[in-house]
Amino acid sequence: MPLILDSLPVLYRELFPDFFRKEIPVETKATCSSCAMCQSSAQGAVESVDGVSRFFRPDTKCCTYYPKLPNYLVGALLADERAELGEGQRRVGEKISSRMGVSPQWVRPSARYNLLYRNSRQFFGKAASMRCPYYELEQGGCTIWPYREAVCSTFFCKYVAGADGRKFWMTLKTYLALSEIQLSRYAVLQLLPEYILAGKDKPDLSETPTVEDLDDKPLPDKEYAALWRQWAGREHEFYRASYDIIRALSPEAVEKILGLDGVIELKVLEKLHRDAVTPALPQVLKLNPEATVKWLPDGNVALGAYSEYDAVALPGLAYALIVEFTGREPVEAVRKRLREEKQADLHEDILLELYRHRILMEA
């Protein structure tokens, strides 16, 4: 099995603690090359819910998200001399030249894009207008993939470990996002302390765009110069210097920068990793009352619970056995009764899969 670090930008190999060298199953149910949510690849999938298609567009896949890149990852990309990253460097360079969403801490989407994204989640994977600017349309891949940020490193539409897998990856996203915030702040503090001391690293909680934001207008020259000070016009140099500062850190220094929040998130990650890799079937199970049940034309039934993107298809006869799990008796007692009364059984591996998808839940 691959290591957790194999799913992250290579920069973190020398920065993160030993925990990240633990193994994690490959997410074989969700791949970029053969998108499981595109109609051509989604064999046996439920096509729609309440008349709304569940499939993603093949020319967007799940890349209808605009990443917020921390300064040191931008610098790492710009410093990479591999020819295959030339297109990604060009696109990020154009973004920097636009001066929209460009600051010493981040290269981020515009406020206009964020407003659309927050209010159009039902179109995720379906709206070409929301496609990531770093997405390469012809090959269907990412032009900056080695330097992707937290969301792009941890999002999967389906998880091998079901709900336990999603919990693990979502908590890993939280850890990565914390790292991006704190490490980018640390780099700015070394290079442009006035930015930090003025509180410009604090998030704008209002998230209310201005008229200029909606029109995608860059900062006026005076404001932009005040933001960047001596680095104005030398943004590429600033980002590369940020990368140099962060890659020189030791794991101990990174732990100190992340502080107590990092310690807590790491402890949670360790627990969730155990759940994802070595799951245990609860002694008492019941059918999740919130599970979705959709009968298919071939007599099978599609069951979903933990994710709108991930369903389990079973023979209709199996569903008649699942409903016997009511939470009023232990799993083994239910299985024994089914063998005696219906001459049928659900193997422990099937029960574990249903539990991981939370179709069956702990009573």
N, C-alpha and C positions, 0 to 999 in steps of 0.2 A: 504494500500500500504506500501511497505517497505521504510525505510529511505535510503538516499544516503549512509550513513555510513555502511549500511548492505552489500554493494557491495565492501567494502574495508577491508584490514587487520584490525583486532580488535584494534591494537595498536593506530590507528588514532582516536579512539573514544574519547580519553582524550586530543588529541592534536589539533584537527581541530575546527574551529569556529562553532557557532550554525547553520549557513546555512546548514551544512552537515546533520542536523537532519530533513531537509525537506523531504517530501515524493517524491518518483519517481516510475513510473509504472514498474512492473516486465517485464523483456524482455522475454516474453513467446515465441517469434518467434525463439529465438536462445538459445538452451539448450545443456548442455554438455552430459547429459544422453541419449538424442535422437537427435543427430546432424542433424540439418535441411539441411546441405549441403552434407550429405551422401545419396547415391542413395536410400537406403532402407527407409529413412525417408522423402525424399523430394517429397512429393506427389504433382503432377501437376507442378513440376518445369521444367524450360527449361533445357534440358539435355546438350546442347552444344551451343557454339557460334562460327561460322566459323569452325565447325568441331572439336573444342577443348572442351573437357569435362569440365563442371563447377563443377562437384561433387568433394568432398574431399574423401580421403582414410579413411575407417572406423578405421584403425589402426594408424591414425595420427590426424584426424579431423583438427582443426585449430592450433594444437600444433606443427606446423613446424616453431617454433620460439624459440630462446634460450634466456631466460630472463637475464637481468643484475641486480643482487641483491645488494642493498645498504647494507653497513656493519651492520646497526642496525636491518634490517630484517633478515639477516643471524644469528645474535646473538639471536634474538627472537626465531627463529626456533631451534637453538641449545639448548636454555634454556627451551624449552617446553618439559614437562615430559610425555605427552600423548603417549601411545604406538602406536597409529595409525600414528604418525609422524616419527616412527623409520626408515622407509625406506627412507624417504626424508632426514633425518639427515645423514643417511649412504651415500647417493649419494652426498650430499653437502660436507660431510667430505672427500670423495674420490676426489672431485674437488679441495678442499683446499690442499690436499696432493699432487696433481699433480703439483701445483705451476704455472699452466698456467691460465692466466686471473685472478690471485688472487692478490689483493692489499689491503692496509688498508682501502680503500674507497669502493671497489666493489669485488664481485665474479661474473665474467662476461664471456661471450663466448670468444673463441680464435679469433685472427685476421683472421685466415683462415675461420672460420665459418662466420664471419661478411662479408668477401669478397664474399663467396658463396651466402649468404642471399641477399646482395644488388644486385646481378646480376642474381637472379633466382626467382624473385617475381611471375613470371607466373606459377611457380610450387608450390606456397603456398597451403598448404593443401593436396598436392599430392605426395611429395617426402619423402619417408621414411628416406632417409639419412639426412634430415633436422629436424627430429623429436627431440623435446625437451628432454634433458637427464633426466629431472625430471618427464617425462610422464610414467605412469604405464601401460604397454601394455595390461595385462590380463583384468584389470577392466576398462581400458580406461579413467583413471582419473589422477589428478595431485598429486604428493607425497608431495608437499610443499604448497598446495593451501592457507592455512591460512596466509601465508607470501609471497604471490605473489606480483609482482611489478606492475608498472603503466600500462604497455601494457596489461598484463594478467587480470588486474582488470577492464579494460574498453573496451576491444574488443568484439564486437558482429558482426556476419555476417549479421544479419537483425535487424532492430530496430522497436519497436512498434510505435514510433513517427516518423518513416521515417527519412527524411533529418534533421528535427529538433532534433530528438533523437541522430543521429550521431554527429551533431555539439556539442550537450551537452556532450556526452561521450568523444569526442576527446578533448574538452577543459578541461574536468576533467582529462584526461590523461596528458595534459600539466601541470596542477596544481600539480598532483602527481609527475610527473617527476621533476619539480622544487623543490618540497619538498624533494625528494630523493637526489637530488644533494646537496641542502643546508644543510639538516640535516646530511647527511653522512660527509660532509665537517666539520660541527660543531663538530661532534663526534671525527673526526681525530684531529682537532685542540686542543681538550682537552687531547688526549692520545698520539699523536705523532706530535707535532706542526712543527717539521722539515720537514715533508712531505708536509704540506701546504706552509710553507715559501719557500720551494724550487720549488714551482709551479707544483708539481706532480699531483695536483688535477685538473689541466687544461686539457681539452679534447685534444686529438691528432687530429688536423684537417686534417692532411695529409691522414690518414687512409690507408697508403700504407704499406702493410705487408712486413716484412723482410723474408729472406730465412728461418730463424729459426722459424718465425711465421707459414709459410706454412708447415713446417715439424712438427708443434705442439711440439716444444721443449720448456721445461721450462726455466726460467731465470737461468743463471749460478749462482752457489752458492754465489760468491762474490757480484754480482748485487742484488741478492735476499736479502742477509744480509744487504746491504746498504739501500734497500728499507724499510725493516721492523725494522732495528736497534734492539733495546732491546726487541722487540716483536717477532723476528724471532724464530720460533719453538713454539710460544705461540699464534698462530693465532686464535684458538678457544676462548681463553681467551680474546683476543682483541675484537673479534666480540661481545662476551657477554657483555663486558664492554661498547661497543658502544651502545648496546641496553639499558643498564642501564642508560646511560647518556640521551638518547633521551626520554625514557618513563618517566623520571623525570621532563621533561619540562612542562610548562603551555601553554595554547593556546596563551597567550599574548607573551610569549617568542618565540614560533614558528612563530607568525606573524612578530615579529621583525627580526628573522633569514631569513624569506622569503623576507622581504623588500618590496620595491615598486612593484616589479614584481608580488609578491604574492597578493598585494592589487588589482592590475589591473586585474589579472586572476580571482580573486574572483568576481569582479564586472561583468566581462563578463559571468562568470558561472551563476550568479544570473539572468541575462537577458535571457540566453539560457534555463535555467530551466523553466522560465515562458513560453517561446515559446513551450517547449516540453510538458508541463503539461496542459497548457490552450491555445491551438492554436486558431487562428482566421482566418477565410477564407477571403482572399483579395476581394475587391469589383470587380476587373477586373482580369480575368484569360485568359491565352492562352495556347495552346498545346505546350509543350517544343519541340522546333525544333530538339534537340539533343536526345530526348527520343528514345529508341530502341523499335521496333515493330516486334513481331514475331507471325505469324499466326500458330496456333496449328492444328493438324489433326482433332480435334473434332469441329472445327469452332470457338473456343474461340481465344482470342488474349492475348499474354503476353506482358506487357509493363514495361519497366525499365528506370530509369533515374539517380537517385542519387547514386546507388550502383550496381555493377555488380553481386552481390549476391542476390539482393532483387527485385523481379518482382511482378507485380499485374496481375492476370489473370481475364479477363472480357469476357462476351459474345461478339461475333463479332458485334452484333447490337449496343452494348453500345459504341463501338469505333466510329461508325457513328455519335453518338451524341457528343462525346468528340471533334471531329475535328471542331465542330461548335464554339468552344471557341477560338476565334482568337485574343482576346485582344482589339477589336474595340468597344465593348459595355460591360456594366456591367453584372455581373453574372446573376442577376435576370432578366435582359432583354433577355438574351440568353435562360434562362429556360422558360420564358413566350412564346418566339417564338417557342421553341421546342414543348411545349404543344399545341400551336395553329396549327402549320404546320405539326407536325409529331405525334401528340397525344402521346408524350413520354416525359419523364423527368428524370433527374438525381438528386436523393435526395442529400440534403446538406451534409449528412454524407459521401456519396460516393465521392462527390466533395472534401471534406476535406481530405479524404484518398488519393485521386489522387494528391492533392496539397502537402500533407506531403511527398509523394514519388517524388514530383517535376515532375510528368508526366504532370500535369497542373502547370503552374508557374505564378507568379504575373507579369502582363503586365506593 
